[in-house]
Amino acid sequence: MKYGDIDVVSRSVCFQGFFRIEKYRLRHALFDGGMSDEMSRELFQRGHAVAMLPYDPVLDRVVLIEQFRIGALEDSDGAWLTEIVAGMIEAGETAEAVARREALEESGCEVTGLEHICRYYPSPGACSETIELFCGQVDASGAGGIHGLDHEHEDIRVITAGFDEAMGWIDSGRLNSAAVIMALQWLALNKSRLREAWAC
């Protein structure tokens, strides 16, 4: 099987559960010409996701969430991370629809404006997942409490922070996952334009 400059010799499924792991034997084109030797690679297939930073341009506050993350199980600071709302794109859904749905489910906030930031691979060395990153206009004045879906075992605490305070959490290390850091840094560059566009 050929994927442009990639020759897939074989593919097998190593694990199939909520996610899937595939094993590939492949060769790929080299920058100086020719093809690489045959190699083995495992690929984690987990679908594609959306992450969104809810931002209140009137109060200049962001809405963040705290929840347990298995990937941080052995982190000395604990496995509860401060993040932005996020979710998987289901069949037939647009990324924009997922951003609005997840904001309501995870933070209780209704999105009234939405701006796309970028699409990126969080870990392309082993995972096929892409993330569509957004910033969404919300009213943060009543944000708070515990949210999430019981059938997804979600126990999500909602917090709000002033923009400057949230940026300080990057330096302190409280914010340590890619999506929230990228979204806040993008907001730092685009905040004046957004507040004007969202009529604040």
C-alpha positions in Angstrom: 0.0 0.0 0.0 1.4 3.4 -1.0 0.7 6.7 0.7 2.6 9.1 -1.6 6.2 8.7 -0.5 5.4 6.1 2.1 5.4 2.4 1.3 3.4 0.4 3.9 4.5 -3.2 3.8 2.1 -4.5 6.4 -0.4 -3.2 9.0 -1.9 -5.1 11.9 -4.2 -4.2 14.9 -2.4 -4.8 18.2 -5.2 -3.6 20.4 -8.8 -2.6 19.9 -10.7 -1.1 22.8 -12.0 2.5 23.3 -8.9 3.4 21.3 -6.9 1.3 18.8 -3.2 0.6 18.4 -1.9 -0.5 15.0 1.6 -1.8 14.1 3.1 -0.9 10.7 6.1 -2.2 8.7 7.0 0.6 6.3 9.6 2.5 4.3 9.6 6.2 3.5 11.3 8.5 1.0 14.6 10.1 2.2 15.5 13.7 1.8 18.6 12.9 -0.2 16.7 10.5 -2.5 15.8 6.8 -2.4 13.9 5.0 0.3 14.6 4.2 4.0 15.2 0.7 5.3 12.1 -1.1 6.4 11.1 -0.1 9.9 8.5 -0.9 12.5 6.2 1.7 14.1 3.2 1.6 16.4 0.4 4.1 15.9 -2.2 5.1 18.5 -5.5 5.8 16.8 -7.8 7.8 19.1 -9.8 9.9 16.7 -9.8 13.7 16.4 -10.6 16.3 19.0 -11.6 19.9 19.7 -10.4 22.2 22.5 -11.7 25.6 23.2 -10.7 28.4 25.6 -13.9 30.1 26.9 -13.2 33.9 27.2 -15.3 36.7 28.6 -14.2 39.8 26.8 -16.3 42.1 29.1 -14.7 40.8 32.3 -11.4 39.9 30.7 -11.7 36.5 32.3 -11.1 32.9 31.1 -13.1 29.9 32.1 -10.9 26.9 32.9 -11.7 23.4 34.2 -10.0 21.0 36.5 -10.3 17.2 36.1 -8.5 13.9 36.7 -6.2 12.8 33.8 -4.8 9.3 33.7 -1.8 10.5 31.7 -0.6 12.5 34.7 -1.0 9.6 37.2 2.6 9.7 38.2 3.0 13.5 38.2 4.4 14.7 41.5 2.0 17.6 41.5 -1.0 15.3 41.1 -3.2 13.9 38.4 -5.8 16.8 38.4 -4.9 19.2 35.6 -6.2 22.7 34.9 -7.3 22.7 31.2 -9.7 24.1 28.7 -12.9 22.4 27.6 -12.4 19.7 25.0 -14.0 16.7 23.4 -13.9 14.2 20.6 -15.4 14.8 17.2 -18.2 12.3 16.6 -19.3 11.1 13.1 -21.3 13.8 11.3 -20.2 16.6 13.8 -18.4 19.8 12.9 -15.5 21.0 15.0 -17.5 24.2 15.8 -20.5 22.1 17.0 -18.2 20.1 19.3 -16.7 23.3 20.8 -20.2 24.6 21.6 -21.4 21.3 23.0 -18.4 20.7 25.2 -18.5 24.2 26.6 -22.0 23.6 27.8 -21.4 20.1 29.1 -18.1 20.8 30.8 -18.4 24.4 32.0 -22.1 25.3 31.7 -21.2 28.2 29.4 -23.0 29.1 26.2 -20.7 30.1 23.4 -21.9 33.3 21.6 -18.8 33.8 19.4 -16.2 31.5 18.1 -12.8 32.0 16.5 -10.6 29.2 15.1 -7.0 29.3 16.3 -5.3 26.3 14.6 -5.3 22.6 13.9 -2.3 20.7 15.3 -0.9 17.2 16.1 -0.3 17.0 19.9 2.0 13.9 19.6 2.7 12.9 16.0 5.6 10.6 16.8 3.1 8.0 17.9 -0.5 9.3 17.7 -2.8 10.2 14.8 -5.0 12.6 16.8 -5.4 16.2 15.6 -6.9 19.0 17.7 -8.9 21.9 16.3 -8.2 24.7 18.8 -10.7 27.6 19.3 -11.4 30.6 21.5 -15.0 31.1 22.4 -16.9 34.1 23.6 -18.8 33.4 26.9 -20.3 35.2 29.8 -18.2 34.1 32.8 -20.1 36.0 35.4 -21.9 32.9 36.6 -19.4 30.3 35.8 -18.4 27.8 38.4 -19.5 24.5 40.1 -19.1 20.9 39.1 -20.0 19.7 35.6 -19.6 16.8 33.2 -21.5 13.7 32.1 -22.0 10.9 34.6 -22.0 8.2 31.9 -18.5 9.4 30.8 -17.3 9.4 34.5 -16.6 13.2 34.3 -16.1 15.1 37.5 -15.1 18.6 36.3 -14.7 21.6 38.5 -15.1 25.0 36.8 -12.9 27.9 37.8 -12.5 31.4 36.3 -9.4 33.6 36.3 -8.5 37.0 35.1 -6.5 36.9 31.9 -3.3 38.2 33.6 -3.6 35.7 36.4 -4.1 32.8 34.0 -1.0 33.8 32.1 0.9 33.8 35.3 -0.2 30.1 35.8 1.9 29.2 32.7 5.0 30.6 34.4 4.2 28.9 37.7 3.7 25.5 36.0 0.1 25.2 37.1 -0.9 25.0 33.4 1.1 22.2 31.9 -0.9 20.8 29.0 -0.5 22.0 25.4 -4.0 23.2 24.5 -4.5 25.6 27.3 -1.0 27.1 27.0 -1.3 27.5 23.2 -4.8 29.1 23.5 -3.7 31.6 26.2 -0.6 32.6 24.3 -2.8 33.1 21.2 -5.2 35.2 23.2 -2.4 37.3 24.5 -1.6 38.2 20.8 -5.2 38.7 19.7 -7.1 40.0 22.8 -7.4 43.6 21.7 -8.7 42.6 18.3 -11.2 40.1 19.8 -12.6 42.5 22.4 -13.2 45.0 19.6 -14.7 42.3 17.3 -16.9 41.1 20.1 -18.1 44.6 20.9 -16.6 45.1 24.3 
